[in-house]
Amino acid sequence: SSNTYTYSSKTISPTVIVKDIKGKAISSKNYTVAIPDGRKNAGKYTYVVTFKNDYEGKKKLTLTIKPAKITSAGLSYTAYTYNGKVKTPAVTAKAGTLLAASKRTTDSTNVDLTYAKGRKSVGSYKVTVKGRGNYTGTITKTFKINPKGTSISKLTKGKKSFTVKW
């Protein structure tokens, strides 16, 4: 059938149809097909058709499984309140309906996560999700660290003035 597929987490098993020079299908009694192991992860797999009876020779066919493209990514938190500690939101990445990663680490078999340096002062920070292995593509997400909220603890009136403590 087809010789190129996209990673789906399932074993790929295409149908092998052998035809003669005139385009007529050859009976499966006249050949055997050596099916490669695996056929699940992204990569190339070689099928070997060995002819017999009235036919002779071998034909190699290549099955290609392409990595799935990461289509979306999300962060467990997109906003934090400053507390002086480094923030590292968890990342969930998807390729269509496939879950590529749900990690809080930079070591995953499916994605590489790169967090901006610092991540503890008030400001915006980026997280880059890059597919690897069975996944491809790069998505960048942003989160913020907002200033700690303030409240008025004392308000004192004066002559044509006032004093505020927070």
Residue frames relative to the residue before (quaternion, step in Angstrom):
aa qw qx qy qz dx dy dz
S 1.0000 0.0000 0.0000 0.0000 0.00 0.00 0.00
S 0.7997 -0.1504 0.1256 0.5676 3.62 -0.43 -1.12
N 0.3013 -0.7566 0.5435 0.2033 3.59 -1.19 0.41
T 0.7229 0.3370 -0.2399 0.5534 3.60 1.28 0.06
Y 0.0089 0.7867 -0.6139 0.0644 3.54 -0.85 1.08
T 0.3781 -0.6746 0.5743 0.2685 3.55 -1.33 0.21
Y 0.6174 -0.5708 0.3978 0.3671 3.56 -1.04 0.84
S 0.0136 -0.8153 0.5778 -0.0358 3.57 -0.90 1.00
S 0.4943 -0.6597 0.3885 0.4117 3.59 1.37 0.03
K 0.6454 0.4719 -0.3207 0.5078 3.59 1.30 0.13
T 0.5618 -0.5799 0.4617 0.3673 3.57 -1.21 0.50
I 0.3029 -0.7501 0.5654 0.1613 3.57 -0.89 0.99
S 0.0172 0.8031 -0.5928 0.0579 3.58 -0.80 1.05
P 0.0700 -0.8212 0.5655 0.0302 3.59 0.23 1.21
T 0.4965 -0.6262 0.5125 0.3141 3.53 -1.27 0.46
V 0.2512 -0.7487 0.5939 0.1540 3.58 -0.97 0.88
I 0.0298 -0.7821 0.6218 -0.0281 3.55 -0.71 1.15
V 0.1407 -0.7988 0.5830 0.0476 3.57 -0.67 1.12
K 0.0707 -0.7986 0.5977 0.0001 3.58 -0.89 1.04
D 0.4666 -0.6552 0.5080 0.3081 3.53 -1.19 0.52
I 0.7619 -0.3992 0.2605 0.4385 3.55 -1.30 0.05
K 0.6812 0.4676 -0.2775 0.4902 3.60 1.21 -0.50
G 0.5739 -0.6196 0.3679 0.3890 3.60 1.29 0.06
K 0.5035 0.6382 -0.4234 0.3998 3.58 1.29 0.19
A 0.5012 -0.6645 0.4667 0.2990 3.60 -0.91 0.95
I 0.3120 -0.7299 0.5849 0.1669 3.55 -1.01 0.90
S 0.5306 -0.6330 0.4638 0.3203 3.58 -0.96 0.85
S 0.5215 -0.6541 0.4552 0.3050 3.57 -1.02 0.82
K 0.5112 0.6247 -0.4218 0.4129 3.61 1.27 -0.08
N 0.6988 0.4847 -0.2534 0.4610 3.58 1.24 -0.46
Y 0.7848 0.1848 -0.1442 0.5737 3.60 1.21 0.23
T 0.2249 -0.7119 0.6397 0.1828 3.52 -1.38 0.27
V 0.2378 -0.7596 0.5896 0.1374 3.55 -1.19 0.57
A 0.2263 -0.7403 0.6201 0.1271 3.56 -0.79 1.07
I 0.1680 -0.8060 0.5652 0.0519 3.55 -0.45 1.29
P 0.4097 -0.7292 0.4876 0.2503 3.60 -0.72 1.02
D 0.5317 -0.6062 0.4881 0.3341 3.56 -1.21 0.57
G 0.7039 0.4602 -0.3392 0.4215 3.53 -1.29 0.32
R 0.3695 0.7686 -0.4968 0.1610 3.54 -0.41 -1.34
K 0.5496 0.5982 -0.4041 0.4205 3.57 1.12 0.63
N 0.7509 0.3735 -0.1965 0.5079 3.57 0.91 -0.96
A 0.6518 -0.5006 0.3937 0.4118 3.54 -1.27 0.42
G 0.4694 0.6494 -0.5002 0.3283 3.55 -0.99 0.88
K 0.5077 -0.6158 0.5004 0.3354 3.56 -1.33 -0.24
Y 0.0927 -0.7798 0.6191 0.0057 3.54 -1.04 0.92
T 0.2384 -0.7975 0.5426 0.1128 3.59 -0.89 0.94
Y 0.1997 -0.7327 0.6439 0.0930 3.53 -0.89 1.10
V 0.1380 -0.7743 0.6099 0.0977 3.59 -1.07 0.67
V 0.1724 -0.7572 0.6256 0.0742 3.55 -0.76 1.15
T 0.0896 -0.7859 0.6116 0.0164 3.58 -0.71 1.14
F 0.2976 -0.7823 0.5272 0.1463 3.55 -0.63 1.17
K 0.0428 -0.7844 0.6187 0.0116 3.57 -1.24 0.56
N 0.7282 0.3963 -0.3305 0.4510 3.58 -1.35 0.02
D 0.8432 -0.0969 0.0916 0.5208 3.61 -0.63 -1.11
Y 0.6909 0.4295 -0.2610 0.5197 3.59 1.28 -0.07
E 0.0911 -0.7946 0.5965 0.0665 3.55 -1.16 0.43
G 0.6473 0.5274 -0.3998 0.3781 3.51 -1.29 0.42
K 0.3472 -0.7004 0.5837 0.2193 3.52 -1.41 -0.10
K 0.1107 -0.7602 0.6362 0.0714 3.52 -1.24 0.53
K 0.2239 -0.7676 0.5877 0.1233 3.56 -0.88 0.99
L 0.1122 -0.7702 0.6269 0.0339 3.54 -1.04 0.91
T 0.2304 -0.7863 0.5597 0.1245 3.57 -0.92 0.87
L 0.1899 -0.7385 0.6411 0.0866 3.52 -0.95 1.04
T 0.1008 -0.7953 0.5967 0.0368 3.58 -0.79 1.02
I 0.0920 -0.7548 0.6474 0.0514 3.55 -0.91 0.97
K 0.2389 -0.7922 0.5518 0.1038 3.54 -0.53 1.24
P 0.5577 -0.5833 0.4545 0.3770 3.60 -1.13 0.51
A 0.4609 -0.6512 0.5262 0.2944 3.59 -1.17 0.63
K 0.4244 -0.7136 0.5026 0.2410 3.57 -0.99 0.86
I 0.4302 -0.6738 0.5363 0.2706 3.55 -0.90 0.95
T 0.1789 -0.8301 0.5258 0.0491 3.55 -0.65 1.17
S 0.8099 0.0297 -0.0182 0.5855 3.58 1.16 -0.41
A 0.0489 -0.7662 0.6397 0.0372 3.51 -1.30 0.44
G 0.0820 -0.7928 0.6029 0.0346 3.53 -1.12 0.66
L 0.3318 -0.7210 0.5755 0.1971 3.53 -1.26 0.51
S 0.5552 -0.6110 0.4457 0.3461 3.57 -1.09 0.70
Y 0.7771 0.0509 -0.0319 0.6264 3.58 1.17 -0.63
T 0.2039 -0.7760 0.5836 0.1253 3.55 -0.98 0.81
A 0.7764 0.1601 -0.1190 0.5979 3.59 1.29 -0.13
Y 0.0879 -0.7656 0.6370 0.0187 3.52 -1.06 0.92
T 0.3630 -0.6644 0.5896 0.2814 3.55 -1.34 0.22
Y 0.5700 -0.6295 0.4149 0.3267 3.54 -0.88 0.99
N 0.1082 0.7761 -0.6179 0.0649 3.57 -1.02 0.90
G 0.5963 -0.6094 0.3400 0.3969 3.57 1.30 0.24
K 0.6420 0.5102 -0.3269 0.4697 3.60 1.27 0.00
V 0.5693 -0.5913 0.4533 0.3476 3.56 -1.18 0.66
K 0.2378 -0.7719 0.5788 0.1123 3.57 -0.96 0.92
T 0.0164 0.7833 -0.6191 0.0541 3.57 -0.93 0.97
P 0.1397 -0.8201 0.5484 0.0848 3.60 0.09 1.21
A 0.5049 -0.6198 0.5056 0.3245 3.56 -1.16 0.65
V 0.2574 -0.7665 0.5755 0.1227 3.56 -1.16 0.70
T 0.0947 -0.7437 0.6586 0.0655 3.54 -1.08 0.83
A 0.0387 -0.8029 0.5947 -0.0139 3.58 -0.70 1.09
K 0.0964 -0.8004 0.5909 0.0294 3.56 -1.04 0.83
A 0.1745 -0.7127 0.6682 0.1225 3.49 -1.33 0.56
G 0.7767 -0.1286 0.0401 0.6152 3.56 0.02 1.29
T 0.7826 -0.2478 0.2086 0.5317 3.57 -0.64 -1.11
L 0.5542 0.6121 -0.3920 0.4056 3.59 1.27 -0.09
L 0.3515 -0.7012 0.5757 0.2310 3.55 -1.00 0.80
A 0.2516 -0.7877 0.5475 0.1284 3.56 -0.49 1.21
A 0.7924 -0.1684 0.1363 0.5703 3.57 0.95 -0.82
S 0.0094 -0.7248 0.6883 0.0282 3.47 -1.24 0.59
K 0.2813 0.7994 -0.4551 0.2734 3.52 0.40 1.30
R 0.2203 -0.7284 0.6284 0.1610 3.48 -1.33 0.36
T 0.6131 0.5429 -0.3266 0.4719 3.53 1.18 0.56
T 0.4560 -0.6650 0.5047 0.3084 3.56 -1.18 0.34
D 0.6742 0.4454 -0.2966 0.5090 3.59 1.27 0.03
S 0.2360 0.7452 -0.5813 0.2258 3.56 -0.25 1.29
T 0.5163 -0.6449 0.4553 0.3320 3.57 -1.11 0.51
N 0.7463 0.4276 -0.2139 0.4631 3.60 1.16 -0.49
V 0.8109 0.0895 -0.0327 0.5774 3.59 1.07 -0.63
D 0.2808 -0.6765 0.6414 0.2284 3.50 -1.36 0.34
L 0.1589 -0.7748 0.6064 0.0817 3.57 -0.88 0.96
T 0.0583 -0.7824 0.6198 0.0155 3.54 -0.88 0.97
Y 0.1559 -0.7904 0.5899 0.0553 3.55 -0.60 1.19
A 0.5446 -0.6000 0.4715 0.3481 3.58 -1.10 0.72
K 0.5468 -0.6050 0.4602 0.3509 3.57 -1.16 0.55
G 0.7167 0.4200 -0.3307 0.4479 3.55 -1.24 0.49
R 0.3039 0.8121 -0.4848 0.1148 3.55 -0.14 -1.36
K 0.6569 0.4826 -0.3681 0.4473 3.58 1.02 0.67
S 0.6397 0.4836 -0.3341 0.4952 3.61 1.25 -0.19
V 0.6486 -0.4925 0.3990 0.4214 3.55 -1.27 0.33
G 0.5015 0.6351 -0.4779 0.3417 3.59 -0.91 0.94
S 0.5342 -0.5914 0.4902 0.3529 3.56 -1.35 -0.21
Y 0.0836 -0.7989 0.5957 0.0038 3.56 -1.06 0.84
K 0.3188 -0.7627 0.5387 0.1628 3.56 -1.09 0.75
V 0.1401 -0.7231 0.6695 0.0964 3.50 -1.31 0.61
T 0.1541 -0.7880 0.5914 0.0746 3.59 -0.75 1.03
V 0.1579 -0.7626 0.6252 0.0516 3.54 -0.92 1.07
K 0.0138 0.8057 -0.5900 0.0506 3.58 -0.59 1.15
G 0.4069 -0.7373 0.4923 0.2204 3.56 -0.72 1.10
R 0.0265 0.7681 -0.6398 -0.0032 3.52 -1.24 0.54
G 0.7478 0.3520 -0.2806 0.4881 3.56 -1.25 0.36
N 0.8378 -0.0805 0.1079 0.5292 3.56 -0.51 -1.21
Y 0.7163 0.3949 -0.2305 0.5272 3.58 1.29 0.00
T 0.1013 -0.7729 0.6245 0.0496 3.53 -1.21 0.62
G 0.6049 0.5661 -0.4207 0.3697 3.57 -1.26 0.29
T 0.1953 -0.7624 0.6088 0.0999 3.52 -1.31 0.44
I 0.0160 -0.7697 0.6382 -0.0103 3.55 -1.01 0.90
T 0.1733 -0.7701 0.6062 0.0972 3.56 -1.02 0.82
K 0.0984 -0.7766 0.6217 0.0250 3.55 -0.93 0.99
T 0.2554 -0.7719 0.5692 0.1220 3.56 -1.21 0.60
F 0.0349 -0.7621 0.6448 0.0480 3.54 -1.15 0.69
K 0.3195 -0.7558 0.5482 0.1620 3.56 -1.25 0.50
I 0.1911 -0.6964 0.6698 0.1729 3.47 -1.33 0.45
N 0.2054 -0.8067 0.5501 0.0665 3.55 -0.52 1.27
P 0.5916 -0.5665 0.4187 0.3922 3.60 -1.16 0.51
K 0.5681 -0.5723 0.4648 0.3656 3.51 -1.19 0.58
G 0.5082 -0.6635 0.4586 0.3021 3.57 -0.93 0.84
T 0.2458 -0.7563 0.5869 0.1518 3.53 -1.18 0.53
S 0.0868 -0.7654 0.6323 0.0825 3.54 -1.31 0.34
I 0.5051 -0.6357 0.4906 0.3162 3.54 -1.16 0.59
S 0.2028 -0.7985 0.5580 0.0991 3.57 -0.75 1.08
K 0.8023 -0.0081 0.0093 0.5967 3.58 1.16 -0.52
L 0.0629 -0.7695 0.6355 0.0023 3.53 -1.01 0.91
T 0.0235 -0.8101 0.5846 -0.0378 3.59 -0.64 1.17
K 0.2939 -0.7602 0.5475 0.1897 3.56 -0.81 0.95
G 0.1271 -0.7652 0.6289 0.0526 3.49 -1.18 0.69
K 0.6540 -0.4714 0.3850 0.4492 3.59 -1.31 -0.09
K 0.8348 -0.1052 -0.0120 0.5404 3.56 -0.47 1.30
S 0.7304 0.3136 -0.2423 0.5563 3.61 1.11 0.68
F 0.1187 -0.7564 0.6287 0.1360 3.54 -1.32 -0.06
T 0.2887 -0.7353 0.5903 0.1661 3.55 -1.28 0.48
V 0.1175 -0.7928 0.5970 0.0360 3.53 -0.90 0.98
K 0.0793 -0.7605 0.6428 0.0470 3.55 -1.03 0.89
W 0.0063 0.8002 -0.5994 0.0192 3.53 -0.97 0.89
